[in-house]
């Protein structure tokens, strides 16, 4: 029986670990061919080794416009087209107050979290337009929706991306291109890196979730991305799906002890 994404070609950024890796694995299991667009060559090559012949690695710094264009071109060179774009990569930040953020950190956050995905969407557009088919899935965050403390560079970039995604969804709807957002809650590698500054919040994050746990990257987030990348979502565009165990319903508590 064919999978939901049989012979579809996808580019997934930040797919060497965490949510990106989980989505890549879910896609391959559904029959997709995937470009692992990842800045860390060790992680990227390890992902390809695990996923097999339906995956290739392209070293990609998503903060660089030309790298976003190159990863799209790599998909076309390898498999002749591009059907699905998943913008997931994030470059990390520092938990600190708004007034403590440096211009360099803010610029980096916006380049990685907003402008990079935007350039990827623009590069994918003519291919998807030509074939009257495209699925764009952008990973955003409840951090931005709820304006969580300590991560203004991340929050701002993700909310800018959410707005850009909805705008593209409106403009590209007549072309057969859908664009949607997932706001996930999962124990990804980046989750643990952030929480390493405040390890007591790991248990608190589980306890605060209505389902009593943070999600799994492949089992909980992967299927949502598969649906949004599939033909079954052809009438769904411009939406934000909270794959978060219900955290968005009443808001998720996030109050690290930030020094005054």
Residue, then its C-alpha position, 0 to 999 in steps of 0.5 A: x500500500x502506497x504511503x500518503x507522500x509516495x514519490x513526493x519530494x521534500x526539503x526539510x531544514x534543521x532535519x539532522x535532529x529533533x523535530x526536523x529529524x522526526x518529520x524527515x523520518x515520518x515523511x520517508x516512512x510515507x514514501x517521500x524523498x527528502x533533502x536533509x538541509x542541515x548546518x551540522x554535517x555530522x548530524x546531516x550525514x547521520x540522518x541520511x545513514x538512518x533514512x537510507x536511499x530516499x534521503x540526501x544531505x545538503x549542508x545549509x546555513x538557513x540564515x544565508x539566502x543563497x544556501x536556501x536557494x541551493x537546497x531547493x536546487x539540490x532537490x530538483x537536481x536529485x529528483x526533478x522537482x520539489x513538492x514539499x518545503x518544511x522550514x524547521x531550523x533554528x539557530x539557538x539563542x540565549x534566555x535573557x531579558x529584552x533589554x539584554x539582547x544584543x543587536x547581533x543576537x536579534x539579527x541572527x534570530x530574525x535571519x534564521x527564524x524568519x528571513x531564511x524560511x521566507x527566502x526558501x519559500x520564494x525559491x520554492x514558489x516558481x517550481x510549485x507554481x509550474x506544477x500547480x502543486x505545493x505544500x509549505x509547512x513552517x514550524x513556529x511556536x507557542x513561545x511567540x503566540x504567548x510572548x514567553x519571557x526570555x526569548x524575544x529573538x525567537x518569539x519575534x522571528x516565529x511570529x513574523x514567519x507565522x504572518x508571512x506564511x498566512x500572507x503567502x497562503x492567501x496569495x498562492x491559494x489559486x496556484x495549488x500551493x498551501x502554506x500552514x504552520x505547526x506550533x509544536x511542543x516536543x522534547x527536541x534537542x533544542x528543547x533540552x539545550x534551552x532547558x539546560x539553563x533551567x533544568x527544573x523547568x523540564x519536569x514543570x513543562x510536562x506537568x503544565x501540559x494538559x496531557x501530562x507530557x511534552x510530545x515526541x518529535x516523530x510520533x506526535x509532530x511527524x503525523x501532523x506534518x505528514x497530513x499538511x504535506x499530503x493531498x488530504x490537506x488540499x483545502x487547508x491553508x493559512x492555518x496554525x495547528x497547535x500540536x502541543x497536547x493542549x498547551x495553547x488552550x489556557x496558555x503554557x506557563x513559562x517563567x524562568x528566573x531572569x535576573x533583574 
